[in-house]
Amino acid sequence: MYNSPPPGRAVFAPFDLGKAPQANPVAQPVLQPFFTPPTPQNILHSSLCNYTPEQIVRDKQIAQGSVGSVYVGRVVNLNTTIIIKDILIVNANSVTEWQKELTIMAQYPSQYIVQVYGFSSQGNHLSIVMEYAANGDLYSILNTKAHLHPLSFIHRVRMSLHMARGLEWIHSKGIVHRDIKSLNVLVTEDYSCKFTDFGTAKLLNDSQLLHTINAGTPLWMAPEVKLGSYGFPADIYSFGLVMFEVFSGPLLPYWNSTSQVITLPNNFPSSWIVLPCVNNIPSLRPSATQLVEQIEALIQKVLLAVAQAMPSLAQAQLTEAATLVAGTKDLQDTALGILYRHLLSQPVVVVDETINNAFAISQTVSAVQQPVAWTGM
């Protein structure tokens, strides 16, 4: 499931673009008490590679902020494309969050979490070397680059399921992400979704609430975070707003910067999942596990509608799709599983029209009582 990390400690060439971060002779003495060069043996997970600065080639800058930059690049002598996240050491907190992000991503691997390969440090910069996601972040796919990424309804539901499973995994490990947003979801070539950016994440005991107001992004931030005490439901709130984006993009909830609240439309297609998530009472929000079950049930409901409303068409699709997936061990070979993958492979217009017709024709589809677990999707 996971790629092996590019090996560390190889001989290599200088940076291509952006050049190697240089130590700031003025800032360095001030920062020095905060930073001791890290090693995997003391503060980080033992599976991480400690790359020398010369091993990492930055080919293209894809993002830049006040405290760091993100590049697409590679490790010298390897063809694997990687992401390099450079972080400027501003204070001790910069180092702490860098260590935290590395440790969480390495210690709790999942197909729904961006894989981290290793780290590097030079001067007053720290770097994280991680998995490359060909389609970039979810926000861009749904908004600025939506015209390049037409998504059918079944694709959007699948992406939602990936995020719900990722959140379920994070919470099962006692971790509150604290900054769930579409910008922190990376999308692979086949439109699988993976969470990243765990710099603000916190470990949470069963009886513990977090007390800080310095985490999260305002638009996606749960109301209780502004008050300083919150737990897992804060992530659920943020997830709900991401679901609004997934099914309504390119549209974001209206954000009133003065009152610091969002306003949702009176009617919108994802209200069934968004409204419970953004309930102002945290204890009334669904858990991540409940969200997974609801989305799995929706997938099954859609597939049953298609199969029941158009049996001859569905059978032809199943026969064709069965030939395509024959011999693939990690795919379900059930009829609905094959139909699901077939719909994912079809043009957006065809899929959406098929689903709309199925629900218009079929009068027998009802809520699913026992959702099927859709593994490997």
Wavefront OBJ file of the C-alpha trace (Angstrom):
o trace
v 0.000 0.000 0.000
v 2.820 2.380 0.829
v 5.863 3.299 -1.210
v 9.296 2.793 0.274
v 10.910 6.101 1.227
v 13.651 7.306 -1.095
v 16.950 6.286 0.549
v 18.854 8.929 2.476
v 22.515 9.873 2.601
v 23.332 9.780 -1.117
v 25.806 12.075 -2.897
v 24.125 14.823 -4.799
v 23.819 18.055 -6.746
v 22.705 21.530 -5.618
v 19.103 22.697 -5.643
v 17.553 23.503 -8.992
v 14.969 26.088 -8.085
v 14.700 28.133 -4.957
v 18.266 27.139 -4.046
v 19.239 25.633 -0.728
v 17.992 27.650 2.249
v 20.876 29.627 3.698
v 21.408 30.309 7.381
v 20.547 33.837 8.450
v 23.664 35.134 10.256
v 21.580 37.579 12.269
v 18.699 35.294 13.200
v 20.729 32.138 13.778
v 22.177 33.016 17.224
v 18.685 33.915 18.439
v 17.173 30.710 17.111
v 19.975 28.406 18.158
v 18.646 27.705 21.689
v 15.423 26.411 20.151
v 16.925 24.013 17.671
v 19.213 21.016 17.908
v 19.666 19.124 14.595
v 17.162 16.240 14.805
v 17.810 12.547 14.330
v 15.280 9.744 13.861
v 16.580 8.045 16.997
v 15.659 10.737 19.503
v 12.635 12.830 18.537
v 11.234 11.312 15.366
v 9.793 8.029 14.181
v 12.494 5.486 13.367
v 11.132 4.764 9.879
v 11.976 8.262 8.632
v 15.006 9.011 6.475
v 17.310 11.838 7.523
v 18.248 13.407 4.174
v 21.237 15.648 3.756
v 20.335 19.016 2.175
v 22.321 18.052 -0.913
v 20.138 15.031 -1.596
v 16.979 17.015 -2.200
v 16.305 18.772 -5.506
v 13.532 21.370 -5.617
v 12.193 21.466 -9.174
v 9.173 23.752 -8.834
v 7.661 25.907 -6.125
v 3.921 25.287 -5.812
v 3.072 27.269 -2.677
v 4.581 29.935 -0.469
v 3.593 31.402 2.870
v 4.991 33.654 5.552
v 6.822 30.829 7.317
v 7.603 28.389 4.545
v 7.331 27.101 1.000
v 6.250 23.902 -0.737
v 8.052 22.402 -3.717
v 7.679 19.522 -6.122
v 11.023 17.817 -6.361
v 13.005 14.633 -6.133
v 15.814 12.861 -4.354
v 19.013 12.726 -6.394
v 19.532 9.542 -8.424
v 15.882 8.514 -8.013
v 12.961 9.071 -10.378
v 10.319 9.306 -7.642
v 8.531 12.661 -7.525
v 8.208 14.030 -4.003
v 6.873 17.037 -2.136
v 9.253 19.128 -0.036
v 7.750 21.329 2.635
v 10.265 23.909 3.902
v 9.555 25.569 7.236
v 11.329 28.673 8.503
v 12.349 28.474 12.153
v 10.684 31.485 13.726
v 10.686 30.298 17.325
v 10.596 27.130 19.404
v 7.011 26.499 18.324
v 8.151 26.164 14.687
v 10.360 23.243 15.642
v 7.700 21.663 17.845
v 5.067 21.725 15.107
v 7.540 20.385 12.551
v 8.428 17.472 14.835
v 4.769 16.852 15.589
v 3.749 16.730 11.944
v 6.537 14.316 11.085
v 5.850 12.036 14.028
v 2.079 11.799 13.541
v 2.293 11.146 9.802
v 4.982 8.488 10.278
v 3.593 6.798 13.376
v 0.027 6.377 12.111
v 0.258 5.458 8.394
v -2.953 5.070 6.437
v -3.985 5.127 2.795
v -5.967 8.237 3.714
v -2.978 10.088 5.173
v -0.202 11.541 3.024
v 2.867 9.360 3.471
v 5.961 11.049 4.869
v 9.364 9.738 3.766
v 11.746 11.744 5.883
v 13.177 15.101 6.823
v 16.111 17.429 6.391
v 17.471 20.549 8.038
v 19.822 23.320 7.036
v 20.486 26.677 8.625
v 17.248 28.128 9.923
v 15.046 25.935 7.721
v 13.454 22.548 8.413
v 12.065 20.327 5.659
v 9.563 17.479 5.402
v 9.851 15.066 2.463
v 6.542 13.451 1.625
v 4.395 11.679 -0.935
v 3.526 13.495 -4.153
v -0.179 13.859 -5.028
v -0.503 14.502 -8.759
v -3.766 16.463 -8.610
v -2.727 18.825 -5.841
v -5.047 20.042 -3.113
v -8.801 19.537 -2.991
v -9.547 23.259 -2.759
v -7.971 23.895 -6.164
v -9.799 20.966 -7.756
v -13.151 22.240 -6.493
v -12.515 25.927 -7.106
v -9.689 27.497 -9.082
v -9.068 24.435 -11.277
v -12.593 23.014 -11.364
v -12.717 23.343 -15.156
v -9.803 20.915 -15.391
v -11.348 18.347 -13.042
v -14.943 17.485 -13.927
v -16.274 15.256 -11.155
v -19.358 13.068 -11.272
v -21.612 12.618 -8.273
v -20.134 9.178 -7.620
v -16.611 10.639 -7.666
v -17.595 13.275 -5.131
v -19.138 10.672 -2.833
v -16.032 8.497 -3.140
v -13.773 11.427 -2.216
v -16.028 12.167 0.744
v -15.740 8.563 1.902
v -11.949 8.747 1.766
v -11.939 11.863 3.929
v -14.402 10.381 6.413
v -12.255 7.264 6.704
v -9.161 9.381 7.155
v -10.836 11.345 9.924
v -12.059 8.131 11.542
v -8.473 6.815 11.528
v -7.049 10.016 13.006
v -9.636 10.099 15.791
v -9.164 6.390 16.538
v -5.559 7.231 17.403
v -6.637 9.949 19.822
v -5.630 12.787 17.506
v -7.545 15.975 16.788
v -6.294 17.401 13.488
v -7.466 20.953 14.320
v -7.112 22.277 10.772
v -9.376 20.200 8.536
v -9.990 22.124 5.314
v -9.928 21.455 1.583
v -6.466 23.012 1.337
v -5.162 20.279 3.649
v -6.538 17.418 1.570
v -4.297 16.216 -1.246
v -5.694 14.363 -4.252
v -3.828 11.625 -6.097
v -3.929 10.816 -9.794
v -6.963 8.534 -9.360
v -8.700 11.133 -7.160
v -8.087 9.375 -3.881
v -8.049 11.872 -1.003
v -5.464 12.086 1.770
v -5.087 14.388 4.750
v -1.910 16.342 5.311
v -0.614 19.223 7.447
v -0.630 17.837 10.985
v 1.438 20.695 12.374
v -1.412 21.868 14.606
v -2.672 18.401 15.526
v -3.000 17.421 19.167
v -3.216 14.127 20.986
v -6.383 13.976 23.040
v -7.127 11.702 25.990
v -10.657 10.391 26.449
v -11.476 12.882 29.185
v -9.430 15.795 27.865
v -10.425 18.944 26.010
v -7.973 21.160 24.203
v -7.403 24.661 25.489
v -5.934 26.916 22.830
v -7.232 29.426 20.325
v -4.218 29.412 18.029
v -5.234 26.573 15.724
v -7.422 26.209 12.665
v -8.505 28.433 9.787
v -11.437 30.841 10.413
v -13.792 29.724 7.623
v -13.575 26.056 8.624
v -13.125 26.612 12.360
v -15.741 25.314 14.798
v -17.324 27.967 17.065
v -16.009 26.318 20.243
v -12.417 26.601 19.001
v -12.705 30.381 19.283
v -13.655 29.865 22.938
v -10.577 27.745 23.531
v -12.061 24.385 24.602
v -12.788 21.640 22.092
v -12.292 18.020 21.095
v -13.043 15.636 18.233
v -16.330 17.390 17.268
v -14.295 20.416 16.154
v -12.873 18.303 13.313
v -16.382 17.103 12.452
v -17.551 20.714 12.072
v -14.676 21.459 9.704
v -15.343 18.241 7.789
v -18.960 19.327 7.276
v -17.846 22.521 5.571
v -15.493 20.554 3.349
v -18.484 18.411 2.379
v -20.316 21.589 1.409
v -17.428 22.402 -0.926
v -17.313 18.895 -2.379
v -20.970 18.875 -3.405
v -21.475 22.598 -4.086
v -18.097 23.686 -5.494
v -16.970 26.055 -6.772
v -18.900 27.619 -3.919
v -17.828 28.352 -0.365
v -20.099 29.200 2.558
v -20.444 32.940 3.061
v -17.962 34.098 5.686
v -18.738 37.229 7.686
v -15.340 38.439 8.820
v -16.905 40.913 11.252
v -19.144 38.519 13.152
v -16.807 35.562 12.459
v -19.651 33.244 11.420
v -20.599 31.382 8.261
v -23.950 31.479 6.480
v -25.171 28.478 4.494
v -27.839 28.642 1.752
v -31.420 27.712 2.645
v -31.271 24.676 0.378
v -28.205 22.864 -0.870
v -27.501 19.289 -2.052
v -25.271 18.191 0.813
v -27.470 19.440 3.656
v -28.077 15.825 4.724
v -24.477 15.528 5.886
v -23.379 19.143 6.365
v -26.068 20.358 8.770
v -25.527 17.629 11.411
v -21.779 18.282 11.264
v -22.076 22.028 11.852
v -24.530 21.762 14.735
v -23.616 24.485 17.238
v -23.783 21.919 20.037
v -20.620 19.814 19.639
v -22.026 16.761 21.430
v -24.839 16.515 18.867
v -22.507 16.228 15.887
v -21.981 12.759 14.391
v -18.764 10.871 14.986
v -16.349 10.119 12.174
v -17.443 6.486 12.268
v -21.079 7.501 11.820
v -20.081 9.662 8.849
v -18.317 6.709 7.239
v -21.437 4.578 7.686
v -23.695 7.263 6.216
v -21.543 7.753 3.133
v -21.157 4.008 2.573
v -24.941 3.713 2.816
v -25.350 6.471 0.229
v -23.016 4.701 -2.191
v -24.943 1.472 -1.821
v -28.248 3.293 -2.217
v -27.109 4.877 -5.487
v -25.800 1.600 -6.882
v -28.968 -0.276 -5.942
v -31.055 2.408 -7.650
v -29.044 2.081 -10.853
v -29.159 -1.717 -10.794
v -32.886 -1.892 -10.019
v -34.040 0.840 -12.398
v -31.992 -0.286 -15.386
v -31.307 -4.007 -14.968
v -30.381 -4.687 -18.599
v -28.022 -1.724 -18.765
v -26.553 -2.565 -15.371
v -25.960 -6.180 -16.424
v -24.137 -5.091 -19.561
v -22.024 -2.715 -17.507
v -21.214 -5.419 -14.985
v -20.123 -7.838 -17.695
v -17.852 -5.249 -19.289
v -16.465 -4.050 -15.966
v -15.870 -7.599 -14.721
v -13.537 -8.163 -17.667
v -11.608 -5.005 -16.822
v -11.047 -5.829 -13.157
v -10.508 -9.573 -13.524
v -7.467 -10.705 -11.576
v -7.192 -7.545 -9.482
v -6.923 -8.868 -5.951
v -7.632 -5.679 -4.020
v -10.953 -4.915 -5.704
v -14.273 -6.286 -4.576
v -15.762 -8.689 -7.082
v -19.347 -8.219 -5.950
v -21.850 -7.022 -8.529
v -22.311 -3.670 -6.821
v -18.581 -3.268 -6.363
v -17.960 -3.808 -10.062
v -20.787 -1.445 -11.011
v -19.303 1.146 -8.661
v -15.949 1.016 -10.370
v -17.557 1.080 -13.770
v -19.405 4.290 -12.913
v -16.167 5.815 -11.693
v -14.565 5.117 -15.070
v -17.321 6.734 -17.163
v -17.670 10.371 -18.360
v -19.229 12.750 -15.850
v -22.311 13.510 -17.960
v -23.039 9.828 -18.517
v -22.709 8.936 -14.829
v -24.809 11.812 -13.523
v -27.514 11.204 -16.113
v -27.551 7.497 -15.278
v -27.944 8.194 -11.572
v -30.621 10.849 -12.084
v -32.605 8.522 -14.364
v -32.251 5.681 -11.907
v -33.769 7.679 -9.069
v -36.504 9.023 -11.331
v -37.475 5.506 -12.429
v -36.931 3.502 -9.308
v -39.588 3.846 -6.619
v -38.267 1.039 -4.451
v -34.961 2.453 -3.253
v -35.056 3.109 0.465
v -32.556 3.987 3.163
v -30.004 1.245 3.704
v -30.202 -0.335 7.114
v -26.985 -2.392 6.974
v -24.306 -0.518 5.005
v -21.702 -2.564 3.151
v -18.060 -1.757 3.863
v -16.514 -0.611 0.590
v -12.881 -1.548 1.072
v -10.159 -0.654 -1.382
v -12.047 2.192 -3.035
l 1 2 3 4 5 6 7 8 9 10 11 12 13 14 15 16 17 18 19 20 21 22 23 24 25 26 27 28 29 30 31 32 33 34 35 36 37 38 39 40 41 42 43 44 45 46 47 48 49 50 51 52 53 54 55 56 57 58 59 60 61 62 63 64 65 66 67 68 69 70 71 72 73 74 75 76 77 78 79 80 81 82 83 84 85 86 87 88 89 90 91 92 93 94 95 96 97 98 99 100 101 102 103 104 105 106 107 108 109 110 111 112 113 114 115 116 117 118 119 120 121 122 123 124 125 126 127 128 129 130 131 132 133 134 135 136 137 138 139 140 141 142 143 144 145 146 147 148 149 150 151 152 153 154 155 156 157 158 159 160 161 162 163 164 165 166 167 168 169 170 171 172 173 174 175 176 177 178 179 180 181 182 183 184 185 186 187 188 189 190 191 192 193 194 195 196 197 198 199 200 201 202 203 204 205 206 207 208 209 210 211 212 213 214 215 216 217 218 219 220 221 222 223 224 225 226 227 228 229 230 231 232 233 234 235 236 237 238 239 240 241 242 243 244 245 246 247 248 249 250 251 252 253 254 255 256 257 258 259 260 261 262 263 264 265 266 267 268 269 270 271 272 273 274 275 276 277 278 279 280 281 282 283 284 285 286 287 288 289 290 291 292 293 294 295 296 297 298 299 300 301 302 303 304 305 306 307 308 309 310 311 312 313 314 315 316 317 318 319 320 321 322 323 324 325 326 327 328 329 330 331 332 333 334 335 336 337 338 339 340 341 342 343 344 345 346 347 348 349 350 351 352 353 354 355 356 357 358 359 360 361 362 363 364 365 366 367 368 369 370 371 372 373 374 375 376 377
